């Protein structure tokens, strides 16, 4: 298990220079923007503009603070040409190659963004509120747990405060990951499951690097 706090994060300009992003974690550790397997970050969006282009990357986006964003794309589907994302919306998944223009609904927002390299792994992001939650990810080799608001406790006695992040990893091959989480009242968590392709060879090599 690995844990990060706000002291561990680093802030940098967007790839296209249109805003700023705070990198929460990257895998393998120390990887650059062109060589990561996955990257979790938050971003402050203070003005309308295009998203950065990331080839061969799958992304999931959730709104943490602010009124939200309207994402406009050139997708073939009419339903996907304009998507409104607010704090109440489910995380939105899209391809890093998509041409997306983001418009603020009403002022600055902060979003949570998970990116995974498509030829190496797949991901699934979900939001959890207060209460007891049992996560049983049979096909996942890694799980990220990010505490956006409040406080939470993992069964292994690891505590999470607002802004903190933990990485859980599969202990035995093909065993999956089970995680029990108790989130206090008014808490908000994001759980991200990561499954490696060509497992176990792919994940074994990646784990050795980090």
C-alpha positions as CSV (number, residue, x, y, z in Angstrom):
1,X,0.0,0.0,0.0
2,X,1.1,3.5,-0.7
3,X,-0.3,6.7,0.7
4,X,0.0,10.3,-0.5
5,X,-1.0,13.6,1.3
6,X,-1.3,17.1,0.0
7,X,2.4,17.6,0.8
8,X,3.3,15.1,-1.9
9,X,1.5,16.6,-4.8
10,X,3.0,18.8,-7.4
11,X,1.3,21.5,-9.6
12,X,2.3,22.3,-13.2
13,X,0.8,23.9,-16.3
14,X,-1.5,22.0,-18.6
15,X,0.1,20.2,-21.6
16,X,-1.5,22.9,-23.8
17,X,-0.8,25.8,-21.4
18,X,-4.5,26.5,-20.9
19,X,-4.7,25.9,-17.1
20,X,-2.9,24.2,-14.2
21,X,-2.9,20.6,-13.0
22,X,-1.9,19.1,-9.7
23,X,-0.4,15.6,-10.1
24,X,-1.6,13.4,-7.2
25,X,0.1,10.2,-8.3
26,X,1.7,8.7,-11.4
27,X,2.7,5.1,-12.3
28,X,5.4,4.0,-12.7
29,X,6.7,6.4,-10.1
30,X,8.8,9.2,-11.7
31,X,7.4,8.6,-15.2
32,X,7.0,11.6,-17.4
33,X,3.9,12.8,-19.3
34,X,4.9,10.7,-22.4
35,X,5.6,7.5,-20.6
36,X,3.1,7.0,-17.7
37,X,0.9,3.9,-17.5
38,X,-1.6,5.9,-15.4
39,X,-1.8,9.3,-13.9
40,X,-4.3,10.8,-11.4
41,X,-4.5,14.6,-11.1
42,X,-6.8,17.5,-10.3
43,X,-7.1,20.5,-12.5
44,X,-8.2,24.1,-12.0
45,X,-10.2,25.4,-15.0
46,X,-10.7,29.1,-14.8
47,X,-11.6,29.9,-18.4
48,X,-13.2,28.3,-21.5
49,X,-10.8,26.4,-23.8
50,X,-9.8,23.1,-25.4
51,X,-8.6,20.0,-23.5
52,X,-5.1,18.8,-24.1
53,X,-4.7,16.0,-26.7
54,X,-3.4,12.6,-25.4
55,X,-3.0,9.9,-28.0
56,X,-3.8,6.3,-26.9
57,X,-5.0,7.5,-23.5
58,X,-8.4,6.8,-21.9
59,X,-9.7,9.4,-19.4
60,X,-12.3,9.7,-16.7
61,X,-13.3,13.2,-15.4
62,X,-15.3,14.2,-12.3
63,X,-16.2,17.7,-11.0
64,X,-15.0,18.3,-7.4
65,X,-15.8,22.0,-6.9
66,X,-17.7,24.7,-8.9
67,X,-20.8,24.7,-11.0
68,X,-19.4,22.5,-13.7
69,X,-18.4,22.2,-17.3
70,X,-20.1,21.8,-20.6
71,X,-17.9,19.6,-22.9
72,X,-18.4,20.1,-26.6
73,X,-17.0,17.5,-29.0
74,X,-17.0,16.6,-32.7
75,X,-18.2,13.1,-31.9
76,X,-20.4,11.3,-34.4
77,X,-23.1,10.7,-31.9
78,X,-25.4,13.7,-31.3
79,X,-25.9,12.7,-27.7
80,X,-22.1,13.0,-27.1
81,X,-21.6,16.3,-28.9
82,X,-22.5,18.3,-25.7
83,X,-22.2,16.9,-22.2
84,X,-22.8,18.8,-19.0
85,X,-20.8,17.7,-16.0
86,X,-21.6,18.9,-12.5
87,X,-20.6,17.7,-9.0
88,X,-23.7,15.5,-9.1
89,X,-22.8,13.9,-12.4
90,X,-21.2,10.4,-12.6
91,X,-17.5,10.4,-13.8
92,X,-17.4,10.9,-17.5
93,X,-15.2,8.6,-19.6
94,X,-13.7,9.7,-23.0
95,X,-10.7,9.1,-25.3
96,X,-7.7,11.4,-25.0
97,X,-7.7,11.8,-28.8
98,X,-11.2,13.4,-28.7
99,X,-11.3,17.1,-29.7
100,X,-13.0,18.6,-26.6
101,X,-13.8,22.3,-25.9
102,X,-14.8,23.0,-22.3
103,X,-17.1,25.8,-21.3
104,X,-17.5,26.9,-17.7
105,X,-21.1,26.8,-16.5
106,X,-20.6,29.5,-13.8
107,X,-17.1,30.3,-12.7
108,X,-13.9,28.3,-11.9
109,X,-14.1,24.5,-11.3
110,X,-11.7,21.9,-10.0
111,X,-11.9,18.5,-11.6
112,X,-10.5,15.0,-10.9
113,X,-8.9,13.3,-13.9
114,X,-7.6,9.7,-14.3
115,X,-5.7,8.8,-17.4
116,X,-4.6,5.3,-18.4
117,X,-2.6,4.1,-21.3
118,X,-5.0,2.1,-23.5
119,X,-2.6,-0.6,-24.6
120,X,-1.4,-1.4,-21.0
121,X,-4.4,-1.2,-18.7
122,X,-8.1,-0.3,-18.3
123,X,-9.8,1.7,-15.5
124,X,-13.2,2.3,-13.9
125,X,-13.9,5.3,-11.7
126,X,-16.8,5.6,-9.2
127,X,-18.0,8.0,-6.5
128,X,-18.9,6.9,-3.0
129,X,-20.7,8.9,-0.2
130,X,-21.0,8.3,3.5
131,X,-21.5,4.8,4.9
132,X,-19.9,1.4,4.8
133,X,-18.7,0.1,1.4
134,X,-17.2,-3.3,0.4
135,X,-15.2,-3.1,-2.7
136,X,-14.6,-6.5,-4.4
137,X,-12.6,-5.9,-7.5
138,X,-11.9,-9.4,-8.9
139,X,-10.2,-8.3,-12.1
140,X,-8.2,-5.3,-10.6
141,X,-4.5,-5.3,-9.8
142,X,-4.6,-1.8,-8.3
143,X,-7.2,0.4,-6.6
144,X,-6.8,4.1,-5.9
145,X,-8.9,5.6,-3.2
146,X,-9.1,9.4,-3.1
147,X,-10.9,11.3,-0.2
148,X,-12.4,14.5,-1.6
149,X,-14.4,15.5,1.5
150,X,-14.6,14.3,5.1
151,X,-12.8,11.4,6.5
152,X,-12.7,7.6,5.8
153,X,-11.3,4.5,7.4
154,X,-10.1,1.4,5.5
155,X,-10.4,-2.0,7.1
156,X,-6.6,-2.2,7.4
157,X,-6.8,0.8,9.8
158,X,-5.5,3.2,7.3
159,X,-7.3,6.6,7.7
160,X,-8.0,9.1,5.0
161,X,-8.5,12.8,5.4
162,X,-9.8,15.2,2.8
163,X,-7.2,15.5,-0.1
164,X,-5.4,12.2,0.7
165,X,-4.9,9.2,-1.6
166,X,-4.0,5.6,-1.2
167,X,-3.0,2.9,-3.6
168,X,-4.0,-0.7,-2.9
169,X,-2.4,-3.6,-4.9
170,X,-3.3,-7.2,-5.4
171,X,-1.3,-9.4,-3.0
172,X,-1.5,-12.6,-4.9
173,X,-1.8,-13.3,-8.6
174,X,-5.4,-13.4,-9.8
175,X,-6.7,-12.8,-6.3
176,X,-8.2,-9.4,-7.0
177,X,-8.6,-6.8,-4.3
178,X,-11.1,-6.6,-1.5
179,X,-11.4,-3.4,0.4
180,X,-13.8,-2.3,3.2
181,X,-14.3,1.4,3.6
182,X,-16.2,3.3,6.3
183,X,-16.8,6.9,5.2
184,X,-18.0,9.4,7.8
185,X,-21.1,11.6,7.3
186,X,-20.8,14.2,4.5
187,X,-17.7,12.4,3.1
188,X,-17.1,11.9,-0.6
189,X,-14.6,9.4,-2.0
190,X,-13.5,8.4,-5.5
191,X,-12.6,4.8,-6.1
192,X,-10.5,3.9,-9.2
193,X,-10.0,0.3,-10.3
194,X,-7.1,-0.5,-12.6
195,X,-6.8,-3.8,-14.5
196,X,-3.7,-4.5,-16.5
197,X,-3.8,-6.2,-19.9
198,X,-1.7,-9.3,-20.6
199,X,-1.7,-9.9,-16.9
200,X,0.4,-11.1,-15.0
201,X,3.4,-10.4,-17.2
202,X,2.5,-6.8,-17.9
203,X,1.8,-5.9,-14.3
204,X,4.7,-7.7,-12.9
205,X,7.1,-5.8,-15.0
206,X,5.5,-2.5,-14.2
207,X,5.5,-3.2,-10.4
208,X,9.2,-3.9,-10.5
209,X,9.9,-0.5,-12.0
210,X,8.0,1.4,-9.3
